[in-house]
Amino acid sequence: MPFKNKIFKNSLFLLFLGSVFLFLENTFHQYIDAQGWLHESMFMPLGGFFLMLGVAGIVICLILFVLNLIKH
């Protein structure tokens, strides 16, 4: 099934992209000012969102794989 492979490849890409965004957030854009406020960029929400999408895609691939095994 080519559709499952596309979902799996895109999910792996989203997991990688989310990891890169979170790494960049942790490395460059996170700091605490003099009043104790934490300042973050958009890398944090984007990284978390892409990680969640990647995990959801892999779960969908696993469900489709199990259903395909049960069917055959």
N, CA, C and O atoms as a GROMACS GRO file, in nm:
protein
  288
    1MET      N    1   0.084  -0.119   0.000
    1MET     CA    2   0.000   0.000   0.000
    1MET      C    3   0.088   0.125   0.000
    1MET      O    4   0.156   0.150   0.099
    2PRO      N    5   0.089   0.202  -0.106
    2PRO     CA    6   0.174   0.321  -0.110
    2PRO      C    7   0.126   0.430  -0.015
    2PRO      O    8   0.207   0.513   0.026
    3PHE      N    9  -0.001   0.432   0.021
    3PHE     CA   10  -0.053   0.536   0.110
    3PHE      C   11   0.010   0.524   0.249
    3PHE      O   12   0.043   0.625   0.311
    4LYS      N   13   0.028   0.401   0.298
    4LYS     CA   14   0.089   0.382   0.429
    4LYS      C   15   0.234   0.429   0.428
    4LYS      O   16   0.280   0.488   0.526
    5ASN      N   17   0.305   0.404   0.320
    5ASN     CA   18   0.444   0.447   0.314
    5ASN      C   19   0.456   0.599   0.316
    5ASN      O   20   0.549   0.653   0.376
    6LYS      N   21   0.363   0.669   0.251
    6LYS     CA   22   0.366   0.814   0.251
    6LYS      C   23   0.341   0.867   0.392
    6LYS      O   24   0.408   0.960   0.437
    7ILE      N   25   0.245   0.809   0.460
    7ILE     CA   26   0.215   0.852   0.597
    7ILE      C   27   0.337   0.828   0.686
    7ILE      O   28   0.374   0.914   0.766
    8PHE      N   29   0.399   0.712   0.672
    8PHE     CA   30   0.513   0.678   0.756
    8PHE      C   31   0.632   0.771   0.728
    8PHE      O   32   0.695   0.819   0.822
    9LYS      N   33   0.661   0.796   0.602
    9LYS     CA   34   0.773   0.885   0.567
    9LYS      C   35   0.747   1.027   0.616
    9LYS      O   36   0.837   1.092   0.670
   10ASN      N   37   0.624   1.076   0.596
   10ASN     CA   38   0.592   1.211   0.643
   10ASN      C   39   0.596   1.219   0.795
   10ASN      O   40   0.637   1.322   0.850
   11SER      N   41   0.554   1.113   0.862
   11SER     CA   42   0.558   1.112   1.009
   11SER      C   43   0.701   1.116   1.059
   11SER      O   44   0.731   1.187   1.155
   12LEU      N   45   0.789   1.040   0.997
   12LEU     CA   46   0.929   1.044   1.036
   12LEU      C   47   0.989   1.182   1.011
   12LEU      O   48   1.067   1.232   1.092
   13PHE      N   49   0.952   1.244   0.900
   13PHE     CA   50   1.001   1.379   0.871
   13PHE      C   51   0.950   1.478   0.976
   13PHE      O   52   1.025   1.564   1.022
   14LEU      N   53   0.821   1.467   1.015
   14LEU     CA   54   0.766   1.557   1.116
   14LEU      C   55   0.833   1.535   1.252
   14LEU      O   56   0.858   1.632   1.324
   15LEU      N   57   0.862   1.411   1.286
   15LEU     CA   58   0.934   1.384   1.410
   15LEU      C   59   1.073   1.448   1.408
   15LEU      O   60   1.117   1.507   1.506
   16PHE      N   61   1.141   1.434   1.296
   16PHE     CA   62   1.274   1.494   1.282
   16PHE      C   63   1.266   1.646   1.290
   16PHE      O   64   1.345   1.709   1.359
   17LEU      N   65   1.170   1.704   1.219
   17LEU     CA   66   1.155   1.850   1.218
   17LEU      C   67   1.119   1.902   1.356
   17LEU      O   68   1.171   2.005   1.399
   18GLY      N   69   1.031   1.833   1.426
   18GLY     CA   70   0.996   1.873   1.562
   18GLY      C   71   1.116   1.866   1.655
   18GLY      O   72   1.134   1.954   1.740
   19SER      N   73   1.197   1.762   1.640
   19SER     CA   74   1.317   1.750   1.723
   19SER      C   75   1.416   1.863   1.695
   19SER      O   76   1.477   1.917   1.787
   20VAL      N   77   1.430   1.898   1.568
   20VAL     CA   78   1.521   2.007   1.531
   20VAL      C   79   1.470   2.139   1.589
   20VAL      O   80   1.549   2.217   1.643
   21PHE      N   81   1.340   2.165   1.579
   21PHE     CA   82   1.285   2.288   1.635
   21PHE      C   83   1.306   2.296   1.785
   21PHE      O   84   1.342   2.401   1.837
   22LEU      N   85   1.284   2.186   1.855
   22LEU     CA   86   1.304   2.188   2.000
   22LEU      C   87   1.451   2.205   2.037
   22LEU      O   88   1.483   2.271   2.135
   23PHE      N   89   1.540   2.145   1.958
   23PHE     CA   90   1.682   2.165   1.980
   23PHE      C   91   1.721   2.311   1.959
   23PHE      O   92   1.796   2.368   2.039
   24LEU      N   93   1.670   2.371   1.852
   24LEU     CA   94   1.700   2.512   1.826
   24LEU      C   95   1.644   2.602   1.935
   24LEU      O   96   1.709   2.699   1.975
   25GLU      N   97   1.526   2.571   1.985
   25GLU     CA   98   1.468   2.650   2.093
   25GLU      C   99   1.555   2.642   2.218
   25GLU      O  100   1.582   2.744   2.281
   26ASN      N  101   1.597   2.524   2.250
   26ASN     CA  102   1.678   2.506   2.371
   26ASN      C  103   1.816   2.568   2.356
   26ASN      O  104   1.873   2.615   2.455
   27THR      N  105   1.869   2.569   2.236
   27THR     CA  106   2.004   2.619   2.215
   27THR      C  107   2.010   2.772   2.204
   27THR      O  108   2.098   2.834   2.264
   28PHE      N  109   1.920   2.832   2.130
   28PHE     CA  110   1.937   2.972   2.094
   28PHE      C  111   1.836   3.069   2.155
   28PHE      O  112   1.873   3.180   2.191
   29HIS      N  113   1.711   3.031   2.168
   29HIS     CA  114   1.606   3.132   2.187
   29HIS      C  115   1.541   3.133   2.324
   29HIS      O  116   1.442   3.203   2.342
   30GLN      N  117   1.590   3.061   2.418
   30GLN     CA  118   1.524   3.055   2.548
   30GLN      C  119   1.611   3.127   2.650
   30GLN      O  120   1.728   3.094   2.668
   31TYR      N  121   1.552   3.226   2.719
   31TYR     CA  122   1.628   3.295   2.822
   31TYR      C  123   1.533   3.348   2.929
   31TYR      O  124   1.412   3.360   2.905
   32ILE      N  125   1.587   3.378   3.044
   32ILE     CA  126   1.512   3.434   3.154
   32ILE      C  127   1.562   3.577   3.176
   32ILE      O  128   1.682   3.600   3.190
   33ASP      N  129   1.468   3.674   3.180
   33ASP     CA  130   1.509   3.814   3.196
   33ASP      C  131   1.530   3.847   3.344
   33ASP      O  132   1.522   3.760   3.430
   34ALA      N  133   1.556   3.974   3.371
   34ALA     CA  134   1.590   4.018   3.508
   34ALA      C  135   1.474   4.000   3.606
   34ALA      O  136   1.497   3.981   3.726
   35GLN      N  137   1.348   4.006   3.556
   35GLN     CA  138   1.232   3.989   3.643
   35GLN      C  139   1.195   3.842   3.663
   35GLN      O  140   1.103   3.812   3.739
   36GLY      N  141   1.265   3.751   3.597
   36GLY     CA  142   1.238   3.609   3.612
   36GLY      C  143   1.140   3.553   3.511
   36GLY      O  144   1.093   3.440   3.527
   37TRP      N  145   1.108   3.628   3.405
   37TRP     CA  146   1.018   3.581   3.302
   37TRP      C  147   1.094   3.497   3.199
   37TRP      O  148   1.204   3.532   3.157
   38LEU      N  149   1.034   3.385   3.160
   38LEU     CA  150   1.093   3.298   3.058
   38LEU      C  151   1.046   3.346   2.922
   38LEU      O  152   0.926   3.359   2.898
   39HIS      N  153   1.140   3.374   2.832
   39HIS     CA  154   1.108   3.418   2.696
   39HIS      C  155   1.138   3.304   2.600
   39HIS      O  156   1.247   3.247   2.599
   40GLU      N  157   1.037   3.272   2.517
   40GLU     CA  158   1.050   3.162   2.420
   40GLU      C  159   1.011   3.214   2.282
   40GLU      O  160   0.938   3.312   2.270
   41SER      N  161   1.059   3.147   2.181
   41SER     CA  162   1.023   3.182   2.044
   41SER      C  163   0.914   3.087   1.995
   41SER      O  164   0.859   3.008   2.073
   42MET      N  165   0.884   3.096   1.868
   42MET     CA  166   0.783   3.006   1.810
   42MET      C  167   0.837   2.867   1.785
   42MET      O  168   0.761   2.779   1.745
   43PHE      N  169   0.965   2.843   1.809
   43PHE     CA  170   1.019   2.709   1.789
   43PHE      C  171   0.959   2.609   1.886
   43PHE      O  172   0.941   2.492   1.851
   44MET      N  173   0.927   2.651   2.008
   44MET     CA  174   0.874   2.559   2.108
   44MET      C  175   0.736   2.505   2.068
   44MET      O  176   0.718   2.383   2.066
   45PRO      N  177   0.637   2.591   2.037
   45PRO     CA  178   0.507   2.535   1.999
   45PRO      C  179   0.512   2.459   1.867
   45PRO      O  180   0.444   2.358   1.851
   46LEU      N  181   0.592   2.507   1.772
   46LEU     CA  182   0.603   2.435   1.645
   46LEU      C  183   0.667   2.298   1.665
   46LEU      O  184   0.623   2.199   1.606
   47GLY      N  185   0.770   2.292   1.747
   47GLY     CA  186   0.835   2.164   1.774
   47GLY      C  187   0.740   2.065   1.840
   47GLY      O  188   0.735   1.949   1.801
   48GLY      N  189   0.666   2.111   1.939
   48GLY     CA  190   0.570   2.023   2.005
   48GLY      C  191   0.458   1.979   1.911
   48GLY      O  192   0.417   1.863   1.914
   49PHE      N  193   0.409   2.071   1.829
   49PHE     CA  194   0.303   2.038   1.734
   49PHE      C  195   0.350   1.935   1.631
   49PHE      O  196   0.279   1.839   1.603
   50PHE      N  197   0.470   1.956   1.576
   50PHE     CA  198   0.522   1.861   1.478
   50PHE      C  199   0.550   1.725   1.539
   50PHE      O  200   0.530   1.622   1.475
   51LEU      N  201   0.598   1.724   1.663
   51LEU     CA  202   0.619   1.596   1.731
   51LEU      C  203   0.487   1.521   1.750
   51LEU      O  204   0.480   1.400   1.729
   52MET      N  205   0.383   1.594   1.791
   52MET     CA  206   0.252   1.529   1.809
   52MET      C  207   0.197   1.477   1.677
   52MET      O  208   0.141   1.367   1.672
   53LEU      N  209   0.212   1.555   1.570
   53LEU     CA  210   0.166   1.508   1.438
   53LEU      C  211   0.243   1.385   1.393
   53LEU      O  212   0.185   1.291   1.338
   54GLY      N  213   0.373   1.384   1.416
   54GLY     CA  214   0.454   1.268   1.377
   54GLY      C  215   0.415   1.143   1.453
   54GLY      O  216   0.405   1.036   1.393
   55VAL      N  217   0.393   1.156   1.583
   55VAL     CA  218   0.352   1.041   1.663
   55VAL      C  219   0.214   0.992   1.620
   55VAL      O  220   0.190   0.871   1.612
   56ALA      N  221   0.122   1.086   1.592
   56ALA     CA  222  -0.011   1.047   1.545
   56ALA      C  223  -0.003   0.972   1.413
   56ALA      O  224  -0.075   0.874   1.393
   57GLY      N  225   0.082   1.016   1.323
   57GLY     CA  226   0.098   0.947   1.195
   57GLY      C  227   0.154   0.807   1.211
   57GLY      O  228   0.111   0.715   1.142
   58ILE      N  229   0.249   0.791   1.300
   58ILE     CA  230   0.306   0.658   1.323
   58ILE      C  231   0.202   0.566   1.388
   58ILE      O  232   0.197   0.447   1.356
   59VAL      N  233   0.120   0.620   1.477
   59VAL     CA  234   0.013   0.540   1.537
   59VAL      C  235  -0.086   0.496   1.430
   59VAL      O  236  -0.133   0.382   1.432
   60ILE      N  237  -0.120   0.586   1.338
   60ILE     CA  238  -0.210   0.550   1.229
   60ILE      C  239  -0.149   0.440   1.143
   60ILE      O  240  -0.218   0.346   1.104
   61CYS      N  241  -0.019   0.450   1.113
   61CYS     CA  242   0.048   0.345   1.035
   61CYS      C  243   0.045   0.212   1.108
   61CYS      O  244   0.023   0.108   1.046
   62LEU      N  245   0.068   0.213   1.239
   62LEU     CA  246   0.063   0.088   1.316
   62LEU      C  247  -0.077   0.028   1.316
   62LEU      O  248  -0.092  -0.094   1.303
   63ILE      N  249  -0.179   0.112   1.330
   63ILE     CA  250  -0.316   0.062   1.327
   63ILE      C  251  -0.347   0.001   1.191
   63ILE      O  252  -0.407  -0.106   1.184
   64LEU      N  253  -0.308   0.069   1.083
   64LEU     CA  254  -0.332   0.014   0.949
   64LEU      C  255  -0.256  -0.116   0.927
   64LEU      O  256  -0.307  -0.207   0.862
   65PHE      N  257  -0.135  -0.126   0.981
   65PHE     CA  258  -0.057  -0.247   0.969
   65PHE      C  259  -0.123  -0.363   1.042
   65PHE      O  260  -0.132  -0.474   0.989
   66VAL      N  261  -0.170  -0.338   1.163
   66VAL     CA  262  -0.236  -0.444   1.240
   66VAL      C  263  -0.367  -0.486   1.173
   66VAL      O  264  -0.397  -0.605   1.166
   67LEU      N  265  -0.443  -0.390   1.124
   67LEU     CA  266  -0.567  -0.424   1.053
   67LEU      C  267  -0.539  -0.504   0.927
   67LEU      O  268  -0.616  -0.593   0.892
   68ASN      N  269  -0.431  -0.472   0.858
   68ASN     CA  270  -0.393  -0.547   0.739
   68ASN      C  271  -0.351  -0.690   0.776
   68ASN      O  272  -0.382  -0.784   0.702
   69LEU      N  273  -0.282  -0.707   0.888
   69LEU     CA  274  -0.246  -0.842   0.934
   69LEU      C  275  -0.368  -0.923   0.972
   69LEU      O  276  -0.375  -1.043   0.943
   70ILE      N  277  -0.464  -0.860   1.038
   70ILE     CA  278  -0.585  -0.930   1.077
   70ILE      C  279  -0.667  -0.969   0.955
   70ILE      O  280  -0.726  -1.076   0.951
   71LYS      N  281  -0.670  -0.881   0.856
   71LYS     CA  282  -0.748  -0.906   0.735
   71LYS      C  283  -0.693  -1.027   0.658
   71LYS      O  284  -0.769  -1.106   0.602
   72HIS      N  285  -0.561  -1.041   0.657
   72HIS     CA  286  -0.499  -1.151   0.583
   72HIS      C  287  -0.469  -1.261   0.678
   72HIS      O  288  -0.417  -1.364   0.638
   0.00000   0.00000   0.00000
